[in-house]
Amino acid sequence: MYTLKNKKGRARRGVLETAHGSIQTPFFMPIATKGAVKSLSSGDMLDLNAQILLSNTYHLLLRPGSEGMRKLGGLHKFMQWDGPILTDSGGYQVFSLSKMNKTDEDGVAFASHVDGRKIKLTPEGSMAMQSSIGADIIMQFDDVAAGNSTRERYQEAMERSLRWAKRCKDSYNHNQKLFGIVQGGTHEDLREQSAKGLSDIGFDGYAIGGLSVGEDREHTFRITKFLANILPEDKPRYFMGGGMPEEIVYYVSVGVDMFDCVLPTRNARHGTLFLWKKDPAEAVKEAFELAQDGADDSRIAEALYQKIQITKETFGLDQEVIDPYSDSPTSKTYTKAYLRHLFKTGELLAQRLATMQNLSFYMRLMKELRANIEN
Amino acid sequence: MYTLKNKKGRARRGVLETAHGSIQTPFFMPIATKGAVKSLSSGDMLDLNAQILLSNTYHLLLRPGSEGMRKLGGLHKFMQWDGPILTDSGGYQVFSLSKMNKTDEDGVAFASHVDGRKIKLTPEGSMAMQSSIGADIIMQFDDVAAGNSTRERYQEAMERSLRWAKRCKDSYNHNQKLFGIVQGGTHEDLREQSAKGLSDIGFDGYAIGGLSVGEDREHTFRITKFLANILPEDKPRYFMGGGMPEEIVYYVSVGVDMFDCVLPTRNARHGTLFLWKKDPAEAVKEAFELAQDGADDSRIAEALYQKIQITKETFGLDQEVIDPYSDSPTSKTYTKAYLRHLFKTGELLAQRLATMQNLSFYMRLMKELRANIEN
């Protein structure tokens, strides 16, 4: 399923095979939370060269629901996306979105944030829902410890996640690829125990969970580097829920293959744009070399992009295009002044143009990282 | 500027020349209120075969403002639309959107609905703003009587509009094409006086204003037919702010050439869709023949379309595409169930897909009407 093609330092260039085609690694997954990347269609995602989309089991479980999803023939058909899809397990959203949730060894009981309906999600239930969705890559159901938990809570959540990992392995649909999720907070010994426990069970890939949840970035970097050294070499490694472009460059440089994050899309909807500072090939080459040399993340960021708040008055008469280096045609067509005007006047097109810019930035970043590892 | 190519009954097929290209008549103008058709880009409007866009002087006067618009090089450049643009005069929005407005012979003083700033719009000011915008076709500034006004008020507004028409004619930018607006409510004698007064001044086209503002449809039809008989044959006739597809078919059948309306776009944003009942060529042929035979408007509507509320539960599992007869690729790609899901879950893509459907319906309607007049 995963073929490692070559390495540069500890960075990995590979190919991940799925039922809906192969994916060049390392890669970034735009987030189609409820079956759509906010403001964009599946056709747009093809235009943006997205290789794979991520969708959220929790949201699809609420609407259209498990039975609805099955009757609709699964998510690929529903959203008319023929490429690969990864779904999370629902665990994180149950924990973060549901007002009321209660965890026991069986699973998590919660109330829907949409209509208050009471639902119980278990490892087996998550596998069943992800099977209804028909994702190519599915995630184990895990017990999610809050950021800044005690060591005891991290340990409890990690150990329960291991037991749940086994239950997922025993009940998942074998047409799908199942990933385990490493937990253990910022404690290396807990993380190591989790990684070993998961690889003993055996998964198609391994995710680094429970990071980018508010801890200092140095801990995130330390744990990620630590895990990338001990996770199985022949399986893809997935950093869940991160991050800023400079973080992704760093994680790739230490051997991570897969990413997803709301940052490009959520920032876009609030008018925060990632713009290339210079030709992307040059910028990413420089950033990647800095990461390999162990440079500070602020220097990596500095080489890559400028982040602007397009709603600022200074852009009111700015007739430069949004980003002359962008791969998104709209970013090379419309001016900063126009995009600002769309935001200030509440036009729906604002979200779309900004999202196209930020996602095209992330897509190009990954493409250039792949090229840098190959060369 | 306007060339009448041929007629069928009283319906007219012509070509309208503008500084940004020629437009085949009869035609419909999608509304780019603040410089964007809601949820769509100028590139999308090209894909939808829009020939011309309408934008609102009042909104552009507030943001980016007259000076901003001039510094930005006009609306064509600002929104990256190389085709023709028509702007209204601002009069109607001043009247309908501004909380406080006071009309005297000089013009209308009002408070911006955005920030309360006090502004005075006069015939000369409207011409200057429309010149800053750089529209190809501009409208005279008129005094707008509320629907269901007294005859006295209709007469006053009509007569003042005539005086203002003259002031517009005396002050407009001659690189633009200026249209007069016929007023007079539902009173034929007032309408006739208005039409004659305007044609004595002489304009590049004549608009039928003050209809579709709440009066019974029979009055709208009666006045429109009456005016289409007396307005100059060698100039385009523009029905402002209407209407439903069956109304447009009727107005075309009595000799109107130009239309604009928020119905397709506003309905779309609320999940109300116009869907073809059968092949558009057949449907419009039938509808046009019914209109020429003087059939009831409900029969014309019946031949043309079905109007559905996509948010209804009945579409929850409907796996038919939105509209198999649509010219919009997304309407032939995504299912009704998916579009309903997008609306129910608050996804921004919902507005976009629905707007594409409704605008493509209107664009195709006009195309088939043109074909029917030609044949």
Contacts between the chains, C-beta under 8 A, distances in Angstrom:
chain1	res1	chain2	res2	distance
A	34	B	341	7.4
A	34	B	345	4.5
A	34	B	347	6.2
A	35	B	338	7.4
A	35	B	341	6.4
A	35	B	342	7.9
A	35	B	345	7.9
A	35	B	347	7.9
A	36	B	342	6.0
A	36	B	347	4.8
A	36	B	349	4.8
A	38	B	347	6.6
A	38	B	348	5.7
A	38	B	349	7.6
A	39	B	348	4.1
A	39	B	349	6.2
A	39	B	352	7.4
A	40	B	349	6.6
A	41	B	330	6.3
A	41	B	334	7.5
A	41	B	349	5.8
A	41	B	352	7.5
A	41	B	353	7.2
A	43	B	329	7.5
A	43	B	330	7.0
A	43	B	333	6.9
A	59	B	345	7.4
A	63	B	341	6.6
A	63	B	344	6.2
A	63	B	345	5.7
A	64	B	316	6.9
A	64	B	337	7.6
A	64	B	341	5.9
A	68	B	316	6.8
A	68	B	317	6.7
A	71	B	317	5.4
A	72	B	317	6.4
A	72	B	319	6.8
A	72	B	337	6.0
A	73	B	319	7.4
A	78	B	335	7.5
A	78	B	337	7.2
A	78	B	338	5.7
A	78	B	341	7.5
A	79	B	338	6.4
A	80	B	333	5.4
A	80	B	334	5.9
A	80	B	338	7.4
A	316	B	64	6.9
A	316	B	68	6.8
A	317	B	68	6.7
A	317	B	71	5.4
A	317	B	72	6.4
A	319	B	72	6.8
A	319	B	73	7.4
A	329	B	43	7.5
A	330	B	41	6.3
A	330	B	43	7.1
A	333	B	43	7.0
A	333	B	80	5.4
A	334	B	41	7.4
A	334	B	80	6.0
A	335	B	78	7.5
A	337	B	64	7.6
A	337	B	72	6.0
A	337	B	78	7.2
A	338	B	35	7.4
A	338	B	78	5.7
A	338	B	79	6.4
A	338	B	80	7.4
A	341	B	34	7.4
A	341	B	35	6.5
A	341	B	63	6.6
A	341	B	64	5.9
A	341	B	78	7.5
A	342	B	35	7.9
A	342	B	36	6.0
A	344	B	63	6.2
A	345	B	34	4.5
A	345	B	35	7.9
A	345	B	59	7.4
A	345	B	63	5.7
A	347	B	34	6.2
A	347	B	35	7.9
A	347	B	36	4.8
A	347	B	38	6.6
A	348	B	38	5.7
A	348	B	39	4.1
A	348	B	348	6.1
A	348	B	351	5.7
A	348	B	352	7.3
A	349	B	36	4.8
A	349	B	38	7.5
A	349	B	39	6.2
A	349	B	40	6.5
A	349	B	41	5.8
A	351	B	348	5.7
A	352	B	39	7.4
A	352	B	41	7.5
A	352	B	348	7.3
A	352	B	352	7.3
A	353	B	41	7.2
